[in-house]
Amino acid sequence: MRSMPMKPAIKSLRIQNLFSFGEMASPIALGPLNILIGPNGSGKSNFIGVLNLLKGIPRDFADAIADAGGISECLWKGLETPTALLEVVANPPHLKIPVRYQVSFARKSKKFAIVSESLKSDGERKPRPLFEYKNGESILYRSNGETLVEDETDSQQSVLSRLQDSKNYPEITYLGRLFRAFRLYSDWEFGQTSKVRDSYQADAKTDFLEEDISNLGLMLNRWLSDPEVKEDLLRDLKAFYEDAEDLRMSIVGGLVDIRLEEKKRISIPANRLSDGTLRWLALLTILLHPAPPPVVCLEEPELGLHPDAIRLLGELLIEASKRTQLIVTTHSDSLVDQFTKIPEAVVVFEKQEGSTVLKRLNGKQLSSWLERYSLGQLWRTGEIGGNRF
């Protein structure tokens, strides 16, 4: 599989007064691989929800807030009148220097409203301002030192949605494109009545697996036509499913039909495959992608998989993190075991005084423990936190 070193799309993220993140939340550095662990209700899904908000900011910020339950439900409940804050240091493609984006928002007259918003270069001795919105006024800063005041500003929409001009405002444009390119995979349905078992329309997109996996057949068909990816796909399928020999996609009447071929030429349609097999095929289309989206989130990818497949899943996650930034939630100590040699990949979520607190593991501090125990064992025994009891 082709792989090249990559800079994490998101260097750090600070979340304040949003969902379960309180007013004292500190920035968390994000690496190429981020394994989120912690008890139910500790904030892992809320973290993914924040990424979903970021994805929606360049499209329609107000709609993204509404989809998340509305501004009243989004704001942290620990304060009477909280103002939420998101601060992201990012490496958008096509930019040489990271940028620091900050937006704060609150409930005003029972509606969502942006209070302030800014974008500046990061990584320079003196960060250069690129955009600033405060007190109802928006200012654009140009590289030649000139400033431009926007005539009309919508307090419910971000500058990332208003400006799409890579020539004059490359930092704003490329940051917006980065956020829009996030892919968040959760709530997959593989039961007997799920749509993934049906035939697919042959005109769906084949850039990436859709978040609702509605184009799974077409993505598998694409990889079967790519010799290098096909080799890896069939290898990892056979490692998971001993009797598997091949995959076949047929297009009949404008519909794509998925079939798995076993030994002795036994052909099994998608509607007879196990939930775990379909999930594994979906994971392979994501994790084997040679040019994946810049940020991919997977919620509990181990669900429905046999314990013997967890080791291979861990290997796939590590390899895929060389091509994309992965953010993965899990409750599986067996999966966490796979990162014993890279404990820094694990981020522990806990609740303190009603607020989510994050801690990235430190390999040096754990070195003596890891000489005798695996990372999953340390988690089970409470040595690294992230436990209910």
LOLO-569207 format. One line per 10 residues: number of its first residue (from 0); for each residue x, y, z of C-alpha. Coordinates in steps of 0.25 Angstrom, whole numbers, plus 5000, padded with zeros to 4 digits. Each point is the difference from the previous one (the first is absolute). Last residue first. Layout:
BEGIN
NUM) X,Y,Z  ...
//
This chain:
BEGIN
388) 4939,5009,5154  4997,5008,4988  5013,4999,4993  5008,5010,4992  5012,5000,5008  5014,4995,4997  5002,4990,5011  4986,4996,5001  5002,4985,5000  4993,4999,4986
378) 5007,5011,4994  5014,4995,5005  4996,4986,4994  4996,5007,4987  5014,5007,4999  5007,4986,5002  5007,4997,5012  5014,4997,5005  5009,5009,4993  4988,5009,4997
368) 5000,5004,5015  5015,5004,5000  4997,5009,4987  4987,5006,5005  5006,5014,5003  5009,4999,4988  4988,4997,4991  4991,5011,5004  4985,4998,4998  4992,5012,4995
358) 4991,5006,5011  4986,5006,4997  4990,5005,5011  4985,5001,4997  4992,5008,5010  4990,4997,5011  5010,5002,5011  5010,4991,4994  4996,4990,4988  5010,4992,4994
348) 5006,4997,4986  5013,4994,4997  5007,5003,4987  5009,4988,4994  5010,5002,4989  5010,5003,5010  5000,4986,5004  5008,4996,4987  5006,4986,5003  4987,4996,5008
338) 4991,5004,4989  4994,4987,4996  4996,4998,5015  4990,5011,4998  4993,4991,4990  4999,4989,5011  4996,5010,5010  4988,5003,4991  4991,5012,5004  5004,5008,4988
328) 5000,5013,4993  5009,5003,4988  5006,5013,4995  5008,4997,4988  5009,5011,4992  5002,4995,4987  5011,4993,4992  5010,4995,5010  4988,4998,5009  4995,4989,4991
318) 5012,4991,5004  4997,5001,5015  4985,4998,4998  5002,4988,4991  5009,4994,5010  4990,5002,5011  4989,4993,4991  5009,4988,4998  5002,4998,5015  4985,5002,5002
308) 4996,4989,4990  5002,4989,5010  4990,5006,5009  4989,4998,4990  4995,5013,4995  4986,5005,5003  5004,5013,5006  5015,5003,4998  4999,5013,4992  4995,5007,5013
298) 4998,5013,4994  5009,5003,4988  5004,5014,4996  5008,5003,4988  5008,5013,4998  5007,5004,4987  4991,4992,4991  5007,4987,4994  5011,4999,4989  5004,4985,5000
288) 4986,4996,5006  5003,4987,5007  4994,5005,5013  4987,5005,4995  4997,4988,4990  5005,4990,5010  4991,5006,5011  4988,4998,4991  5004,4986,4997  5002,4997,5014
278) 4986,5005,5004  4994,4991,4989  5007,4988,5006  4996,5003,5014  4985,5002,4996  5001,4986,4994  4998,4999,4985  4986,4994,4995  4995,5014,4994  5013,5003,4994
268) 4999,4988,4991  5009,4987,5002  5006,4993,4988  5006,4986,5002  5010,4997,4990  5006,4988,5007  5007,5010,5010  4992,5012,5003  4996,5012,4991  4994,5013,5007
258) 4989,5007,4992  4997,5014,4999  4989,5005,4990  5001,5014,4994  4987,5005,4993  4998,5007,4987  4992,4988,4994  5010,4990,5004  5014,5004,5005  5008,4989,5005
248) 5011,5001,5011  5008,4987,5004  5009,4998,5012  5010,4989,5001  5004,4987,5007  4994,5001,5014  5001,4987,5008  5008,5005,5011  4993,5014,5002  5008,5010,5008
238) 5014,4996,4994  4993,4998,4987  4994,5014,5000  5014,5006,5003  5006,4993,4989  4989,5003,4990  5001,5015,5003  5015,5000,5000  5001,4994,4986  4988,5009,4995
228) 5007,5012,5005  5012,4998,4992  4992,4995,4987  4990,5011,5000  4987,4995,4994  4996,4992,5012  5002,5013,5008  4989,5007,4991  4991,4988,5001  5001,5001,5015
218) 4997,5015,5000  4988,4997,4991  4994,4990,5009  5002,5008,5013  4993,5012,4994  4989,5002,5010  5011,4999,5011  4992,5010,5008  5012,5009,5002  5003,4998,4985
208) 5012,4991,4996  5010,5009,4993  5001,5006,4986  4991,4990,4994  4987,5008,4998  4987,4993,4997  4995,4997,4986  5000,4985,5001  4988,5000,5010  5002,4990,5010
198) 4994,4986,5002  4995,4997,5014  5008,4995,5012  5005,5014,5004  4985,5005,5001  4999,4993,5014  4988,4990,5002  5009,4988,5003  5008,5008,5009  5013,5008,4996
188) 4997,5014,5005  5012,5009,5002  4998,5010,5011  5014,5007,4998  5009,5004,4989  5005,5014,5000  5007,5005,4987  5006,5014,5001  5001,5007,4986  4992,5012,5003
178) 5010,5004,5011  5011,5000,4991  4993,5007,4989  4997,5011,5010  5014,5001,5004  5004,5001,4985  4991,5012,4997  5004,5008,5013  5015,4997,4998  4999,5003,4985
168) 4993,5014,5001  5003,5007,4987  5003,4988,4991  4993,4989,5007  4986,5008,5000  4989,4993,5007  4996,5010,5010  4986,5000,5007  5000,4986,5006  5014,5001,5006
158) 4996,5014,5005  4990,4993,5009  4985,5002,5000  4990,5003,5011  5005,5014,5003  4998,5003,4985  5010,5011,4996  4997,5011,4989  5010,5010,4995  5013,4993,5004
148) 5011,5009,5004  5013,4998,4992  5014,5002,5005  5013,5002,4993  5013,4995,5005  5005,4994,4987  4996,4986,5004  4985,5004,5002  4992,5001,5013  4985,4999,4999
138) 4992,5007,5011  4986,4996,5005  4992,5009,5009  4989,4996,5009  5008,5002,5013  5010,4990,4995  5004,4993,4988  5015,4999,4996  5007,4994,4988  5014,4998,4995
128) 5008,5004,5012  5015,4997,4998  5006,4992,5012  5013,5007,5004  5011,4990,5002  4993,4991,4990  4994,4986,5002  4986,5005,4999  4993,5009,4990  4987,5007,5005
118) 4985,4997,4999  4990,5007,5009  4985,4999,5004  4992,5006,5011  4986,5000,5006  4994,4991,4990  4985,4999,5002  4990,4988,5003  4986,5005,5004  4992,5001,5013
108) 5003,5016,5000  5014,4997,5000  5006,4986,5002  5015,4999,4999  5012,4999,4990  5015,5001,5000  5008,4997,4988  5015,4998,4999  5009,4995,4989  5015,4999,5001
98) 5007,4998,4986  5012,4991,4997  5010,5005,4990  5003,4993,4986  4986,5000,4996  4995,4991,4988  4994,4990,5009  4994,5006,5013  5010,4998,5013  4991,5004,5011
88) 5000,5007,5014  4986,5000,5005  4993,5008,5010  4985,4998,5003  4993,5008,5011  4986,5000,5006  4995,5012,5008  4992,4995,5012  4988,5007,5007  4997,4992,5012
78) 5012,4992,5001  5002,4985,5001  4990,4996,4990  5010,5001,4988  4994,5006,4988  4995,4990,4989  4986,4998,5005  4997,5015,5001  5006,5002,4986  4992,4990,4993
68) 5000,4985,5000  5013,4997,4992  4992,5001,4987  4996,5014,5004  5015,5004,5003  5004,4994,4986  4988,5008,4994  5005,5013,5006  5015,4998,4996  4996,4997,4985
58) 5010,4994,4991  5014,5005,5005  4995,4998,5014  4994,4986,4998  5013,4992,5001  5004,5007,5012  4987,4996,5006  5002,4986,4997  5014,5001,5006  4993,5005,5013
48) 4990,4988,4999  5012,4991,4999  5005,5006,5014  4986,4998,5005  5000,4985,4996  5013,4999,5009  4994,5009,5011  5001,4991,5013  4985,4995,4999  5005,4986,4998
38) 5013,4997,5006  5013,5005,4994  5009,4997,4987  5003,5009,4988  5011,4994,4991  5006,5011,4992  5009,4997,4988  5007,5011,4992  5002,5008,5012  4990,5010,5007
28) 5005,5009,5011  4989,5003,5010  4997,5015,5005  4995,5002,5014  4986,5000,5005  4997,5009,5012  4987,5005,4995  4993,4986,4998  5000,4990,4989  4988,4991,5001
18) 4993,5007,4988  5007,5013,4998  5005,5009,5011  5014,5000,4995  5007,4991,4989  5014,5001,4997  5006,4993,4988  5014,4997,4996  5009,4996,4988  4988,4997,4991
8) 5003,4995,4985  5012,4992,5006  5012,5001,4991  5002,4988,4991  5011,4990,4998  4997,4992,4987  4993,4987,4998  4997,4991,4988  4995,4986,5004
//
